[in-house]
Amino acid sequence: MEKTSKFIYFVVCYVFFIFTDLYLSNIMVEKLTDGYKLSNPVFSLNYIQNTGAAFSILKDSRELLIILSVVALVLLALYVIKHLKSISLKSCFFIAILSAGIAGNLHERIAYGFVRDYFQLNFVNFPVFNISDIFINIGVIALIILILIKKNK
């Protein structure tokens, strides 16, 4: 596949995931603030405003988290652009998911001053998280797997 097509594929995936994230997050928060409740043995919907990162590390460090997010997005974009010739479509896809997750949390930090979290696992002590966090974890785990597969070949 030519470089331009790969870049367009990356951008389309990124835009799709960022809009999906923002749209679904807005629906979730609107429902939860209107009183919607859901709880079962696996998970609950529990709206919280998170001023930190995962596990509330760097709590109330909004500016630092914004800077780190922007740096991560720029580095990911530069990596994709620099390696367009050799990068696989799978890698483009998962970097787009990762980037969309970072951008979703970045948007909320800038727009609201915090990240809106709402998924809570009931079977384990784990922090409340959101769709952006799911995208970040999927992207990181998938990219690690792709790297390990490539190293083993």
C-alpha positions as a Markdown table, in Angstrom:
| # | Residue | x | y | z |
|---|---|---|---|---|
| 1 | Met | 0.0 | 0.0 | 0.0 |
| 2 | Glu | 1.4 | 3.4 | -0.8 |
| 3 | Lys | 2.4 | 5.9 | 1.9 |
| 4 | Thr | -0.5 | 8.4 | 1.1 |
| 5 | Ser | -3.1 | 5.6 | 1.4 |
| 6 | Lys | -1.6 | 4.5 | 4.8 |
| 7 | Phe | -1.6 | 8.0 | 6.1 |
| 8 | Ile | -5.3 | 8.5 | 5.0 |
| 9 | Tyr | -6.1 | 5.2 | 6.7 |
| 10 | Phe | -4.4 | 6.3 | 9.9 |
| 11 | Val | -6.3 | 9.6 | 9.9 |
| 12 | Val | -9.7 | 8.1 | 9.1 |
| 13 | Cys | -9.2 | 5.5 | 12.0 |
| 14 | Tyr | -8.1 | 8.2 | 14.4 |
| 15 | Val | -11.0 | 10.6 | 13.5 |
| 16 | Phe | -13.5 | 7.7 | 13.8 |
| 17 | Phe | -12.2 | 6.6 | 17.2 |
| 18 | Ile | -11.9 | 10.1 | 18.6 |
| 19 | Phe | -15.5 | 11.0 | 17.6 |
| 20 | Thr | -16.8 | 7.6 | 18.8 |
| 21 | Asp | -15.1 | 8.2 | 22.2 |
| 22 | Leu | -16.4 | 11.8 | 22.6 |
| 23 | Tyr | -19.9 | 10.9 | 21.5 |
| 24 | Leu | -20.3 | 7.9 | 23.7 |
| 25 | Ser | -18.7 | 9.6 | 26.7 |
| 26 | Asn | -21.1 | 12.5 | 26.4 |
| 27 | Ile | -24.1 | 10.0 | 26.3 |
| 28 | Met | -22.8 | 8.1 | 29.3 |
| 29 | Val | -22.2 | 11.2 | 31.4 |
| 30 | Glu | -25.5 | 12.7 | 30.4 |
| 31 | Lys | -27.4 | 9.5 | 31.4 |
| 32 | Leu | -25.5 | 9.1 | 34.6 |
| 33 | Thr | -26.0 | 12.7 | 35.7 |
| 34 | Asp | -29.7 | 12.3 | 34.9 |
| 35 | Gly | -29.9 | 9.5 | 37.5 |
| 36 | Tyr | -29.4 | 6.4 | 35.4 |
| 37 | Lys | -28.1 | 3.5 | 37.4 |
| 38 | Leu | -26.6 | 0.2 | 36.4 |
| 39 | Ser | -24.8 | -2.3 | 38.6 |
| 40 | Asn | -24.1 | -6.0 | 38.4 |
| 41 | Pro | -21.5 | -8.4 | 39.8 |
| 42 | Val | -19.1 | -7.5 | 37.0 |
| 43 | Phe | -19.3 | -3.7 | 36.7 |
| 44 | Ser | -21.2 | -0.6 | 37.7 |
| 45 | Leu | -21.7 | 2.7 | 36.1 |
| 46 | Asn | -20.4 | 5.3 | 38.5 |
| 47 | Tyr | -19.6 | 8.8 | 37.4 |
| 48 | Ile | -16.6 | 10.5 | 38.9 |
| 49 | Gln | -14.4 | 13.5 | 37.9 |
| 50 | Asn | -10.8 | 12.4 | 37.8 |
| 51 | Thr | -8.2 | 15.2 | 38.1 |
| 52 | Gly | -5.3 | 12.8 | 37.8 |
| 53 | Ala | -4.1 | 9.9 | 35.6 |
| 54 | Ala | -4.6 | 6.2 | 36.1 |
| 55 | Phe | -5.0 | 5.2 | 39.8 |
| 56 | Ser | -5.2 | 8.9 | 40.5 |
| 57 | Ile | -1.5 | 9.4 | 40.2 |
| 58 | Leu | -0.5 | 13.0 | 39.5 |
| 59 | Lys | -3.8 | 14.2 | 41.0 |
| 60 | Asp | -4.4 | 17.9 | 40.3 |
| 61 | Ser | -1.6 | 18.0 | 37.8 |
| 62 | Arg | -3.7 | 19.1 | 34.9 |
| 63 | Glu | -1.1 | 21.2 | 33.1 |
| 64 | Leu | 1.6 | 18.4 | 33.3 |
| 65 | Leu | -0.9 | 15.8 | 32.1 |
| 66 | Ile | -1.9 | 18.1 | 29.2 |
| 67 | Ile | 1.8 | 18.6 | 28.2 |
| 68 | Leu | 2.5 | 14.9 | 28.5 |
| 69 | Ser | -0.6 | 14.1 | 26.3 |
| 70 | Val | 0.4 | 16.6 | 23.6 |
| 71 | Val | 4.0 | 15.3 | 23.6 |
| 72 | Ala | 2.7 | 11.7 | 23.3 |
| 73 | Leu | 0.4 | 12.6 | 20.4 |
| 74 | Val | 3.1 | 14.5 | 18.5 |
| 75 | Leu | 5.6 | 11.6 | 19.0 |
| 76 | Leu | 3.0 | 9.0 | 17.8 |
| 77 | Ala | 2.2 | 11.2 | 14.7 |
| 78 | Leu | 5.8 | 11.7 | 13.9 |
| 79 | Tyr | 6.5 | 8.0 | 14.2 |
| 80 | Val | 3.6 | 7.1 | 11.8 |
| 81 | Ile | 4.8 | 9.8 | 9.3 |
| 82 | Lys | 8.4 | 8.7 | 9.5 |
| 83 | His | 7.7 | 5.0 | 9.1 |
| 84 | Leu | 4.8 | 5.2 | 6.6 |
| 85 | Lys | 6.7 | 3.0 | 4.1 |
| 86 | Ser | 7.4 | 0.2 | 6.5 |
| 87 | Ile | 4.6 | 0.4 | 9.1 |
| 88 | Ser | 1.8 | -2.2 | 8.9 |
| 89 | Leu | -1.9 | -1.4 | 8.6 |
| 90 | Lys | -2.4 | -3.2 | 11.9 |
| 91 | Ser | 0.1 | -0.9 | 13.6 |
| 92 | Cys | -1.5 | 2.2 | 12.0 |
| 93 | Phe | -4.9 | 1.0 | 13.3 |
| 94 | Phe | -3.7 | 0.4 | 16.9 |
| 95 | Ile | -1.6 | 3.6 | 17.0 |
| 96 | Ala | -4.8 | 5.4 | 15.9 |
| 97 | Ile | -6.8 | 3.8 | 18.7 |
| 98 | Leu | -4.0 | 4.7 | 21.2 |
| 99 | Ser | -3.9 | 8.3 | 19.9 |
| 100 | Ala | -7.6 | 8.7 | 20.0 |
| 101 | Gly | -7.7 | 7.6 | 23.6 |
| 102 | Ile | -5.0 | 10.0 | 24.6 |
| 103 | Ala | -6.7 | 12.8 | 22.6 |
| 104 | Gly | -10.1 | 12.0 | 24.3 |
| 105 | Asn | -8.6 | 12.4 | 27.8 |
| 106 | Leu | -6.7 | 15.5 | 26.6 |
| 107 | His | -9.9 | 17.0 | 25.3 |
| 108 | Glu | -11.7 | 16.5 | 28.6 |
| 109 | Arg | -8.8 | 17.8 | 30.6 |
| 110 | Ile | -8.8 | 21.0 | 28.5 |
| 111 | Ala | -12.5 | 21.4 | 28.2 |
| 112 | Tyr | -13.6 | 20.4 | 31.8 |
| 113 | Gly | -10.5 | 20.5 | 33.9 |
| 114 | Phe | -10.8 | 16.8 | 34.6 |
| 115 | Val | -11.4 | 13.5 | 32.9 |
| 116 | Arg | -14.9 | 12.0 | 33.2 |
| 117 | Asp | -14.7 | 8.4 | 34.3 |
| 118 | Tyr | -17.7 | 6.0 | 34.7 |
| 119 | Phe | -16.9 | 2.3 | 34.3 |
| 120 | Gln | -16.2 | 0.6 | 37.6 |
| 121 | Leu | -15.2 | -3.1 | 37.9 |
| 122 | Asn | -16.9 | -4.7 | 40.9 |
| 123 | Phe | -15.0 | -8.0 | 41.0 |
| 124 | Val | -11.6 | -6.4 | 41.6 |
| 125 | Asn | -10.2 | -3.2 | 43.2 |
| 126 | Phe | -9.5 | -1.2 | 40.1 |
| 127 | Pro | -9.9 | 2.6 | 39.4 |
| 128 | Val | -13.0 | 3.9 | 37.6 |
| 129 | Phe | -12.2 | 4.4 | 33.9 |
| 130 | Asn | -13.7 | 5.6 | 30.6 |
| 131 | Ile | -13.7 | 4.8 | 26.9 |
| 132 | Ser | -10.5 | 6.8 | 26.3 |
| 133 | Asp | -8.8 | 4.6 | 28.8 |
| 134 | Ile | -10.1 | 1.5 | 27.1 |
| 135 | Phe | -8.7 | 2.8 | 23.8 |
| 136 | Ile | -5.3 | 3.5 | 25.4 |
| 137 | Asn | -5.1 | 0.0 | 26.9 |
| 138 | Ile | -6.2 | -1.7 | 23.7 |
| 139 | Gly | -3.6 | 0.3 | 21.7 |
| 140 | Val | -0.7 | -0.3 | 24.1 |
| 141 | Ile | -1.4 | -4.0 | 24.5 |
| 142 | Ala | -1.9 | -4.6 | 20.8 |
| 143 | Leu | 1.2 | -2.7 | 19.9 |
| 144 | Ile | 3.2 | -4.7 | 22.5 |
| 145 | Ile | 1.9 | -7.9 | 21.0 |
| 146 | Leu | 2.8 | -6.8 | 17.4 |
| 147 | Ile | 6.3 | -5.9 | 18.5 |
| 148 | Leu | 6.8 | -9.2 | 20.3 |
| 149 | Ile | 5.5 | -11.1 | 17.2 |
| 150 | Lys | 7.8 | -9.2 | 14.9 |
| 151 | Lys | 10.8 | -9.8 | 17.2 |
| 152 | Asn | 10.1 | -13.6 | 17.3 |
| 153 | Lys | 10.0 | -13.9 | 13.5 |
